[in-house]
Amino acid sequence: FFFDACMTSISNTSTLTSTLDILPVPDGPFYEQEWFEWVWKLGIDGVLIFLSGLFSGLTLGLLGLDTTSLNVIAEAGGPADKKSAKRILPIRKTSNLLLCTLLLGNVVVNSLLSILLADMTSGLFGMILSTAFITIFGEIVPQAACTKHALKIGALSVPLVRLFMFTLYPIAKPIAMVLDCALGKDIGDVYDKKEMKVLLHVHAQAAQANITQNEEKLLASALEFSDIVVSEIMTKLEDVFMLEMNEVLNDATKTLLWRTGHSRVPVYEGDYHNIKGMLFVKDLILVNSADQLQLRNILQHYPRQMLHVFEDDKLPGVLKNFQSGKGHLAIVQRVHTEGAGDPFYEPIGIVTLEDVIERLIQEEIVDEMDLYVHIEKQDRALENERLMVPINAFANCEATVLSEDQIAAIASFLALSCASFYPSLVPPEDLVKLLAEASYRELKVDVPERCTSPFKTRDSINSDGSGATSSSRLRAADESVETLYAIGEAADCFTLVLAGRVQVTSGIDGFKAECGPWTYLGGRVLSQEHFVPDFNAVPIKTCRVLQITRELYHKYAVESPPSLDGRPGSRGGSSEWEGDQGDPTIV
């Protein structure tokens, strides 16, 4: 009753008795007809509903696009989106003025629509009708559409929005200035690093983003990179491979350096914490082991700059130092203030360029010579263990039985280099058993030292000055030395030379060649039932050989190796001594 009385009072107000007092209707006999008045009012209602929906939708759509997002789209969006974003940006930057314009326009058209509908119908029915029209067509529908297509609709509406901003400027501008002073200007959404990581993760979960898991991890790691300190990635000093300054650079030391696979090695004197220099392994290429030089002499001859960093240094600064050419390995130190005495710098570990890159990409980098994937966890790099055998591994070996490590090294070499021992023919576990049963022998040869020298000497030069090896050099010094292979004599064993030198004579012209460690002979023994070599093989220096009989091979082989008959060798013909890979394999 109260509501109906209010509506009746409003309808009886002299200023609002008719919409004709607000909106003029054309004069004339035709326009005085009752149906035309209804059409005119319905047309005005339609325009007002459209404007109400436009203002409502743009309020949500345009103000929902912050300037940061628009700048991103304007620079990196698709062609259509970039064009739309650039059109919207100028009016979106006037955020409070835009807000006041859209809200004032919305209030005005909604008020006119309510008055017009109330005049056309009864008070209560007009209220219900105007509420329904404004809610459905002025709020829900346009806001849903502008939420989905804010860029497109916003760009198309820019001219109309500018018109209303100009029209309502005298009213909207003062209000906007007050809001700017009270609330500040809108600078768009700005995220810190933690928020950026979460935002990146959210985007990565969406299929439309086309961001892989590795890309997400790399980008997230880059955001954290500047906050990481050296102490979090360094290798502790007790885990660092180091050498003492007084150590002699002999074959044993070189082998140790080779096995570790490091290119740079810290050198200390007396105590691990007393680091005196940095040894570059490549500096040892021209150093003769026979000179028995101490490491201190090498450091004096090849002085290398040592880079020092502190444990609390940030990684970007460390990376910059590495990039400047000062080195790729730095000694990590801290200021020791405990106890009596003056403070001093105490080395606590090392950090390398590889450590920094690994932290940046969140992955361990395992190169060809790494023994461990992670030094602290002692995770071994199994793929690289097969490489950890030097070429002279058996040169000074006096044992009569192969160790497990030696068998593993030989198995790795044969599985990679000799087709008859590929894993498809001999499974790796069976190959180890096969080698354990194979014959490991030493063939002694007494040859004067000058005869075994690899360099030309006065005694090795023929009278014609050709420098060819003399006949005494090319035959075994002791006639009692066992011949490995003889022309025309059947053989039933495959031979792998592990140490020493073997002279091979083949062909009609008696071509002679010498084979060193890790050379295999008689490869066709394993693929032929009856093998008669067309070459002679005689040790000319004390040798250590591993011999595998045909019977032993077929005991473990899954299938017979392919026949190599008629395969041309790289030395100008077919030769039985060349093995499965053509020339003798020397590593």
ZIBEL-V769032 format. One record per backbone hydrogen bond with DSSP energy under -0.5 kcal/mol. CO is the residue of the C=O (numbers start at 1). NH is the residue of the N-H. E is the energy in kcal/mol with one decimal. If there is no record, write none. Layout:
# ZIBEL-V769032
co = {CO/CO}
nh = {NH/NH}
e = {E/E}
This chain:
# ZIBEL-V769032
co = {1/2/3/4/5/6/7/8/10/13/14/18/19/19/22/28/30/33/34/35/36/37/38/39/40/41/42/43/44/45/46/47/48/49/50/51/52/53/54/55/56/57/58/58/59/60/61/62/64/66/67/68/69/70/71/72/73/78/79/80/81/82/83/84/85/86/88/88/89/91/93/94/95/96/97/98/99/100/101/102/103/104/105/106/107/108/109/110/111/112/113/114/115/116/117/122/123/124/125/126/127/128/129/130/131/132/133/133/134/135/136/139/140/141/142/143/144/145/149/150/151/152/153/154/155/157/158/159/160/161/162/163/164/168/168/169/171/172/173/174/175/176/177/178/179/179/180/185/192/193/194/195/196/197/198/199/200/201/202/203/206/206/207/210/212/213/214/215/216/217/218/219/220/221/222/224/224/225/228/229/230/230/234/235/236/237/240/241/243/244/245/247/248/250/251/252/253/254/255/256/257/257/263/265/266/267/267/268/269/271/271/273/274/277/278/279/279/280/281/282/284/286/288/289/293/294/294/295/296/297/298/307/309/310/311/313/314/314/315/316/317/318/319/320/321/322/328/329/330/330/331/332/332/333/334/334/335/336/344/345/346/348/349/350/351/352/353/354/355/356/357/358/358/364/365/367/371/374/374/378/379/379/380/381/381/382/384/385/387/390/392/392/394/396/403/404/405/406/407/408/409/410/411/412/413/414/417/418/419/422/422/425/425/427/428/429/430/431/432/433/434/434/438/439/439/441/442/443/445/445/448/448/449/457/457/458/460/462/470/471/477/478/482/485/486/488/489/491/492/494/495/495/496/496/497/497/498/499/501/501/502/502/503/504/505/506/507/511/513/515/516/519/521/522/523/524/524/530/531/531/533/534/536/537/537/538/541/543/544/544/545/546/547/548/549/550/551/552/553/553/564/569/569/573/573/575/576/579/581/584}
nh = {5/6/7/8/9/10/11/12/13/16/17/21/22/23/24/32/33/37/38/39/40/41/42/43/44/45/46/47/48/49/50/51/52/53/54/55/56/57/58/59/60/61/62/63/63/64/65/65/66/70/71/72/73/74/75/76/77/82/83/84/85/86/87/88/89/90/91/92/93/94/95/98/99/100/101/102/103/104/105/106/107/108/109/110/111/112/113/114/115/116/117/118/119/120/121/126/127/128/129/130/131/132/133/134/135/136/137/138/138/140/141/143/144/145/146/147/148/149/153/154/155/156/157/158/158/161/162/163/164/165/166/167/168/171/172/173/175/176/177/178/179/180/181/182/183/184/184/187/196/197/198/199/200/201/202/203/204/205/206/206/209/210/210/212/216/217/218/219/220/221/222/223/224/225/226/227/228/228/315/232/233/234/236/350/239/240/242/266/268/247/296/295/250/254/255/256/257/258/259/260/261/262/281/279/243/276/277/245/271/269/274/275/269/267/280/265/281/283/284/285/287/288/291/292/249/297/298/299/300/301/302/331/333/313/231/230/317/318/319/320/321/322/323/324/326/325/353/307/332/351/309/348/349/311/336/346/337/344/336/347/334/237/332/235/330/356/357/358/359/360/361/362/363/366/367/370/381/378/379/380/373/374/382/384/385/385/387/388/389/393/395/396/397/398/407/408/409/410/411/412/413/414/415/416/417/418/419/421/422/425/426/558/559/431/432/433/434/435/436/437/437/438/440/441/547/545/444/543/447/542/451/452/452/460/461/461/462/465/474/475/479/481/539/537/489/490/533/531/550/548/497/521/498/546/518/519/394/544/540/541/504/515/538/513/536/511/510/506/504/502/519/497/495/525/526/527/528/532/491/533/488/507/505/484/485/503/501/443/498/499/441/496/439/494/553/554/555/556/556/557/567/572/573/569/575/578/579/582/583/586}
e = {-2.0/-2.0/-2.3/-2.1/-2.0/-2.2/-2.3/-1.3/-1.2/-1.0/-0.6/-1.5/-1.2/-3.6/-0.5/-1.1/-1.1/-1.1/-1.4/-2.2/-2.7/-2.2/-2.8/-2.4/-2.1/-2.6/-2.4/-2.1/-2.3/-2.6/-2.3/-2.5/-2.7/-2.6/-2.4/-2.8/-2.4/-2.9/-2.7/-1.9/-1.6/-3.4/-2.2/-0.9/-0.7/-0.9/-0.5/-1.0/-1.0/-2.1/-2.3/-2.1/-2.6/-2.8/-1.3/-2.9/-2.4/-3.1/-1.7/-2.2/-2.8/-2.1/-1.4/-2.0/-2.3/-0.6/-0.6/-2.3/-1.9/-0.6/-1.1/-2.9/-2.5/-2.5/-2.3/-2.5/-2.4/-2.6/-2.4/-2.1/-2.5/-2.3/-2.2/-2.1/-2.2/-2.4/-2.4/-2.2/-2.3/-2.5/-2.3/-2.2/-1.8/-1.5/-1.3/-2.8/-1.9/-2.3/-2.8/-2.9/-2.4/-2.4/-2.7/-2.7/-2.5/-2.6/-2.0/-1.0/-0.7/-2.9/-2.4/-2.0/-2.3/-2.3/-2.9/-1.7/-1.4/-2.4/-2.4/-2.3/-2.4/-1.9/-1.6/-0.5/-0.7/-2.6/-2.6/-1.8/-2.1/-2.5/-2.1/-2.3/-2.9/-0.9/-3.3/-2.6/-1.0/-2.6/-2.4/-1.9/-2.1/-2.4/-2.1/-2.4/-3.2/-0.7/-1.3/-0.6/-2.5/-2.2/-1.9/-2.8/-2.7/-2.3/-2.5/-2.4/-2.3/-1.3/-0.6/-0.9/-0.9/-0.5/-0.9/-0.5/-2.2/-2.3/-2.4/-2.5/-2.5/-2.2/-2.0/-1.6/-1.3/-1.3/-0.5/-2.0/-0.5/-1.2/-2.1/-1.4/-1.7/-1.6/-0.6/-2.1/-1.7/-1.4/-0.5/-0.5/-2.4/-1.9/-1.7/-2.0/-1.5/-2.5/-2.6/-2.2/-2.5/-2.5/-2.5/-1.8/-1.5/-0.5/-2.1/-3.1/-1.8/-2.7/-1.6/-2.4/-2.3/-0.6/-1.9/-1.1/-2.0/-2.7/-0.6/-2.7/-0.6/-1.8/-1.9/-1.2/-1.3/-0.5/-1.5/-1.6/-3.6/-0.7/-1.4/-2.5/-1.8/-1.7/-2.8/-3.2/-2.5/-1.7/-2.2/-2.0/-0.6/-1.6/-3.0/-1.9/-1.8/-2.2/-2.3/-1.2/-1.2/-1.2/-2.2/-0.7/-0.5/-2.2/-2.3/-3.0/-1.2/-1.5/-0.7/-3.1/-0.7/-1.4/-3.8/-0.5/-1.7/-1.8/-2.8/-2.8/-2.9/-1.7/-2.4/-2.6/-1.9/-1.8/-2.4/-1.1/-1.2/-0.6/-0.6/-1.1/-2.6/-1.1/-1.4/-0.8/-4.0/-0.8/-1.4/-1.6/-0.6/-0.8/-1.4/-1.3/-1.8/-1.5/-1.4/-0.5/-0.7/-0.6/-2.5/-2.4/-2.1/-2.4/-2.7/-2.1/-2.1/-2.7/-2.4/-1.2/-2.4/-2.1/-0.5/-1.9/-1.4/-2.2/-2.7/-3.9/-0.6/-2.3/-1.6/-1.3/-2.5/-2.4/-1.8/-1.2/-0.6/-0.8/-0.6/-0.6/-2.9/-2.3/-0.7/-2.6/-0.9/-0.6/-1.3/-0.9/-0.9/-0.6/-0.6/-0.9/-0.5/-2.0/-1.2/-0.7/-0.5/-2.0/-0.7/-2.6/-1.9/-0.6/-0.7/-0.5/-2.2/-2.8/-0.5/-3.1/-0.6/-2.5/-2.8/-0.8/-0.5/-1.7/-2.0/-1.3/-0.5/-3.1/-2.6/-2.2/-2.7/-2.0/-1.1/-2.5/-3.4/-2.3/-0.6/-3.4/-2.3/-1.3/-0.9/-0.7/-1.3/-0.5/-2.4/-0.5/-2.0/-0.8/-2.4/-2.2/-1.3/-3.3/-0.7/-2.9/-3.0/-1.3/-2.5/-2.7/-2.2/-3.3/-2.3/-2.3/-0.8/-0.8/-1.2/-2.1/-1.8/-0.9/-0.8/-1.9/-0.5/-1.4/-0.9/-1.1/-1.0/-0.6}
